[in-house]
């Protein structure tokens, strides 16, 4: 088991070293491994009580819960991702932080907090550990803290487990945590908004676009979980919207109408479609919380978006994405076009619906 040195006051916070490896232990090997860890802990902390936070896949009872229950250790299971992002919703992060702080701060008791993840859970474990260290003020600086934790494992592990670099969205949520207002209710209330449109400036050129004579075809997908637990899934495809072709030289500024109700934790994906509308290429992904949207706009540069690991350099330094919102009680007016804004600021003539290529409905099940 690896302590996360050199964090101050971190002796009671430990991470299972199996989380830093891609090796998969067989069931019997895993039981022996955990038994050895428990023996070390009981020797090192003879009078301590232990709680384990585990990041797992699915809803089934975790294997570590079954094994550690034999040693009277409590295991709390958390998901290892939120709609494809190696993060958790803000309310769940808040629950994790309050539970951790309560456990570690109990007077008169020697409590130890252990963190574990099932295979593939390292990115969310690193993110949640950074949340905790910032919340407890054991570290300062969101990026420095996150980088320090990721350095505990081989660099290639994060690349292997996540197709996109998740750190920009993770840093956004770390800022939500570290810059919270202690004098106000937290998490803040998530006022409903309407995501009106997405403005893209200085787009990169994609391989599929080159092959198609420098044409772009865009789709925006928005995923969020409702309080009822039902997944809300929106895309241009589900609303039977069509996709506009854009010439690369026209794309100094592209406006993509969305007009979708959003509230709370939101995952926005901007996707480039191949000319046959079968193959998708992720342009970028962003996870954000509507409570922290200011003045109805979310401004993003290339350092603020999750992209494929080898794609960041394809984005010009002056790339900008602006996510524009309106009040959540505003009526959503159906719109079948996406517009090109020319360099002179005038909108190009919008094509009629018949001039668009109809897309098949995309399944929300991935």
N, C-alpha and C positions, 0 to 999 in steps of 0.2 A: 504494500500500500504506500502511496506516495503523498507526503504532505506537500501543500503548495507553499513552500518557502519561496521567497523570504517575507511573505505577508505578515504584518505585525499582528500579534495576538492570534495567530492562525493555528496554534497547536490543537485546538478542538475542532478543526475543520479539515477533513481528509477526503481524498479522491482515490477510488480503487484504481490501481495501476493497469488493470486490464482494459480500461477505457482508452488508453493511449495506444492500443495495438489493434491490428486487423485480424489477429489470430482468433480462431473460434475454438473454444474448449468443448470437448464432448461432455455429456451430462455428468458422468462419473468424475471426470477431471475437474469440472466446475465445482462440484461438491467438495472435493479435496482442497481446491484452491480457496474457496470461501471458508472452509474449516480452518485452514492455516491462517487466513487473515483474522478470523475471530480470535484464535489463540494469541496472535501477536497483540491484538487490541486489549484483550483481557490481561495480558502480561504488562503492557505499557500503561494501561489505565485501569488498575485493579478495582477501583471503587466507582467507575463511571457507568452511566447509562448511555445507550447508543440509539440513534435514529438514523435511518437510511432514506435518502431521497433518490428514487430510481426513475430514469427516463426510458420509457418503453415504447414498443410498437403495439398498436391495437388496444383492445379493452380486456383481454384475458388477464387472469391473475399471473403475475410475473414469477419466473422460476426463483429469483432471489428471495421473493416473499415467502415461498414455501420452505426454502432452506433455512433462512435466518429466523423464521418463527420458532424453530427448534432451539434457538439460543435466546429466546425472549427479546428479540430485536424488532422494533417497529419499522415497517417499510411503507413509505408513502409513494405511490406511483403517479407519475405525470406523463403526459404525451411527449413524444420526442420531436414533434413538429406541429405547425399550424398551417393547414392548407398548402403543404409543400415547402413552407419556410421553416428552417431550423430555429424556431422561436416559439413563444407561447403568447396567448392573448394577455392583455394588460391586467385584467382581473385575476387571471391565474398566476401571473408574475407577482402581483400584490399578495395573494394568498401564500405563495411560496416564501416571500420575504418576511411576512409577518410570522409565519410558522417557524421559520429558521431563527429569527430574532428572539422569539419567545422561548424556544428550546435552549438556545445558547446563553440566554440572559437569566435563566432561573437561578435565584440566589440559594446558596446552601447546597447546590447540586453540581456535580461534575458531569456535565452532559457533553457528548461528542456527536458531531454531525458528520455523516458519511455521505458522499455523493457517488452514484453509480449510474451507468447507462448500458442498455443493451446494444447489440451491434448496430452501428449506424447512428448512435445517439450522441457522439462526441461533440458535434457542432452546437447542439442545444445545451448540453451540459456546460460547455465553455461559456456560452452566453449567460446562462443562469448563474454560474459562479461569479462572473463579472458583475452581474446585477447585485449579488449579495455583498461582494467586497466594496462596491461603491455605496450601497445602502448603509452598510455599517461603518463607512468612512475609513476603511482599512487601506484603501487606495484612492488616489485622486487622478482624474483624467480618464475619460471613457476609452479613447483609443489606446492609450498606454496600458490600461488594465486589460483590455481584451487581447491585445497583442502579447502581453506577458503570459496570459493563460494559454493561448494557442501555441506558444513556444514550448510548453510542457510536453507536447506530442510532436512526432515527425510532421514536417510541413505538408508532405504528400497525403497525410491522413485526411485533412480537411478537403483537399482537392478530390480525393477518392470518394468521399461521402456526400459531397455537394456539387452538382453540375454547375451551379452558379456561385459566385462569391457572395456569401450572405452577410458579410461584415458591414456594408453600408446601412442596410435595414437594421441590423443588430445595434449599430452605433446610434441610430435614431432612437431606438427604444431605451438604450442605456442613458441617453440624454433626458428622456422622459423621467427616468428614475432619479438620476443624480441632480437634476434641476427642479425637482418637485418643491412645492411651496408648503412648508410644514404648518403654516398658519391656516391653510385652506383644506377643504375636503380632498382626499386623494384616494384612489384615482378620481379625477374630475368627471363631472357628468358629461356624457357623450351626446351632445346635441345632434339630432339628425340633420343631414345635409343632402343636397343633390349634387352628385358629381356631374357637372355640366359638360365639360369638354377637356381634351388633352391637347396642349400646344407643344409641338416638337420643333426645335430650331437646330439647324446644322447637323443633319442626320448623317450617320456613317453609310458607307456603301456595302451592301451584302453580296455574297457570292451569287445567290439566286437572282438578285437584281441585275448583276452584270450579265448573267446568262440570258436574261429576258430583255436585253436592250436597255438596261438601267431603269427598270420599272419597279416601283414599290407597291405592295399590297399589304395593308395594315389590318390588324384586328386588335381590339382591346378586350381583355377578359378581367372581370372583377369577381372576387370570391370573398365571402364573409359569412360568419356563423351568426345566426340569430339567437336571441335569448331563449327561444323555444328549443334550441339545439338543432334546428333544421338548417341545412346548408343553403345559403342564398347564392345562386350562380347566375352571372349575367355575362353575356358577350354579344357582339354584333350579330353573331350567328343565331343565337337563341331568339333574338327579337326580330329575326328575318331581315336584318339590315344587310346591305351589300357592301362590297369592298371596292374602293376606288383605286385605280391605277395612278401612280404618281411618277412622273419623270424626275430623275435625280436632279437635273438642273433647276426644276421648279421647287425643290424641297428646301428652300431656305427657311420656310416656315410652313408647317402643316398643322391644320386644325382637324382633330377627330372628335366629332360629337359623340357623347356618351349618354348623358341624361339618365342617370341611374341613382336611386336612393341608396345612401350609404350611412352607416352609423357604427361607431366602435372600431374594432380592428378590421382593417381592409387590406386585401392583397390585390394589387393592380399589376397586370401583366400586359405588356405591349409586344405584339408578335408580328413578325414578317411572314407572310404566306408565299409559298412558291407559286409559280404561275398555274399549276394544276390544282391549287388549293388543298393539297393533300399533306405536303411536308411543311411543318412549322419551324421557324427559327426564332428563338426568343431574342428580342432586342434588349429588353430589360424588365426587371421586376422591382416592385416597391411595396413594402409593407409599412403601413402607418396607422395612426389612431386619429379619428375625427376630432376628438377633444382638443388636440394640439394644433389643429389647422387655424391659422391666424389670417384675418382679413379675407377669408374665403379663397385663399390661394396657397398651394404647396409648390415652392420653387425648388427645382432639382438640377444640379450640375452632374457631370459624369462621375464625380466622386460620391454622389448620393444615391446611386442606383445599383442594384444587383445585376451583374452581367456575367456571361460566360467567362471563365478564367482567362482565356486568351483573347477576349474581345475588347477589353477596355481601351487599348491603343488604337482601335478602329474608330473610336469616337473622337471627333475634333475637340480641341480644348475649349472651344466656345459652344459646345453642345449644351442645350438647355431643354428641360421639360417643365412645363407649367401645368399643374393640375388645378383647374378652376371649378369652384363650387358656387352654388346659390343656396338660399335658405331652404331647409328641408321641407317646409310647407308649401313651397312653390310648385305649381303644376308642371308636370313633365309633358312637353309638347313633342309628339313623335316627329322624328326627323330621319330622312332616308339618305342624307348626303354627308360626305365629309369633304371639306373644302381645302383648297390650296390658297395660301396667301402669297401673292407675288412680292418681290422685293420692294415695290413701290407702295406696299400696304394695301393694295386693292385685292379683293377676292376674285379669283379666276371664276369663269362661268361654271356653275355646277352642272354636272351631267344629269340627265333625267334618270329615273329609276330603271327604265328599260335599257339604258346604256351600261348599267352595272352588271357584273357577273354574279349570278345567284349562287350562294354558298349552301352547302348541306348543313343541317343542324349538327352541332358539335356536342358530344355527350359530356356531361359534367363528371362522369366517372373516369378517373385516370388511373 
